[in-house]
Every structure is written in structure tokens, then in C-alpha cells.
Amino acid sequence: MPAFPALTHVAVTVTDLERSTQWYSQLFGSEPVLDEDETTGGFHHTVYLIGGGQLFGLHTHEKGTGDKFSEYQTGLDHVSFGCADRAELVGWADRLDQLGITHGGVVDAHYGSGLSFRDPDGIALEFFAPPAA
């Protein structure tokens, strides 16, 4: 059996594409590489190129419910971005503070350290670093 392939992209559904595009552009420090309105498919998507050549997409759907995200519903729990070490997490905590993004601070556990925060729709996001060797 071949090796399991790498993750190429994540796409999240948002309630207000303009608001989320502004928010994620600040978080990623870049503008989207694609903004496409699929009028025949009933959805609009905006895509960012982030670290390691991976893509992060924002979608809106004509049939969207407008409900806020909850990790307690079946589906996505959270999206986590990898950091090299705890010091990098502290740097991201400082960056989130600069952007005015509320977060839970760096939390250490035996399996690593995390920094949790949410986007404007309440989608749970995290920066994560492995435990120190």
C-alpha cells in the first residue's frame, strides 16, 4: 500500500465571505490567490496559499443556514496549524494580540502545546507545537 498522501487543503464554510476574507487576510498576512463565484454551483469560494504549499479555503453556499459553528455538532472539531516549538506559539499569541483576536493563551500538555482561538463564525482554530524533546 502506498504512503498516505499529505493534506493539500482545508475549506470552511462561513456566513459572511467579505468579513471572513478580511479576517483571514490579516491572520495569514496575505491576500487570497483565488476568488471564484460558482453561480451554477450555488457557492462562492476564496482560497489562500499558506505554509508548505497548502491551501485554506473559505466557502459560502446559497443553501447555508447562517448558524454559528459548533465543534459539538457532527463534523469538524477544529483546524490546527503546526508550529516548530513553544517559542513559535508565543510569537503567534503576540501576533493574535496585535490583531485583536481573542485566544486562550498557550496551554501546555504532555502531548504538546496549543494556542486556541476562533474566527468570526466561531470556527475553532489552533496553533500547535509538539512537546519539547
Backbone hydrogen bonds, N-H to C=O, Kabsch-Sander energy under -0.5 kcal/mol:
donor,donor_aa,acceptor,acceptor_aa,energy
10,V,55,L,-1.8
12,V,57,G,-2.6
14,V,59,H,-3.1
20,S,16,D,-2.6
21,T,17,L,-2.6
22,Q,18,E,-2.0
23,W,19,R,-2.2
24,Y,20,S,-3.1
25,S,21,T,-2.1
26,Q,22,Q,-1.7
27,L,23,W,-2.3
28,F,24,Y,-3.2
29,G,25,S,-1.3
30,S,25,S,-1.1
33,V,47,V,-2.8
34,L,47,V,-1.4
36,E,45,H,-3.1
38,E,36,E,-0.7
38,E,43,F,-2.3
39,T,37,D,-1.5
41,G,38,E,-0.6
42,G,38,E,-1.3
43,F,38,E,-1.5
44,H,60,T,-2.0
45,H,36,E,-2.9
46,T,58,L,-2.3
47,V,34,L,-2.7
48,Y,56,F,-2.7
50,I,48,Y,-0.7
50,I,54,Q,-3.1
53,G,50,I,-1.0
54,Q,50,I,-0.6
54,Q,51,G,-1.2
55,L,8,T,-2.6
56,F,48,Y,-2.3
57,G,10,V,-3.4
58,L,46,T,-3.2
59,H,12,V,-2.7
60,T,44,H,-2.1
62,E,42,G,-3.2
64,G,61,H,-2.0
69,F,121,D,-2.2
73,Q,70,S,-1.5
79,V,124,A,-2.0
81,F,126,E,-3.2
83,C,128,F,-3.0
89,L,85,D,-1.4
90,V,86,R,-2.2
91,G,87,A,-1.8
92,W,88,E,-1.9
93,A,89,L,-2.5
94,D,90,V,-2.2
95,R,91,G,-2.0
96,L,92,W,-2.9
97,D,93,A,-2.1
98,Q,94,D,-2.2
99,L,95,R,-1.8
100,G,96,L,-0.6
100,G,97,D,-1.1
101,I,96,L,-2.8
102,T,100,G,-0.6
104,G,116,S,-2.3
107,V,114,G,-3.1
109,A,112,G,-2.1
112,G,109,A,-1.3
113,S,129,A,-2.6
114,G,107,V,-2.5
115,L,127,F,-2.3
116,S,105,G,-0.6
117,F,125,L,-2.4
118,R,102,T,-0.6
119,D,123,I,-1.7
122,G,119,D,-2.4
125,L,117,F,-3.1
126,E,79,V,-1.7
127,F,115,L,-2.0
128,F,81,F,-2.6
129,A,113,S,-2.7
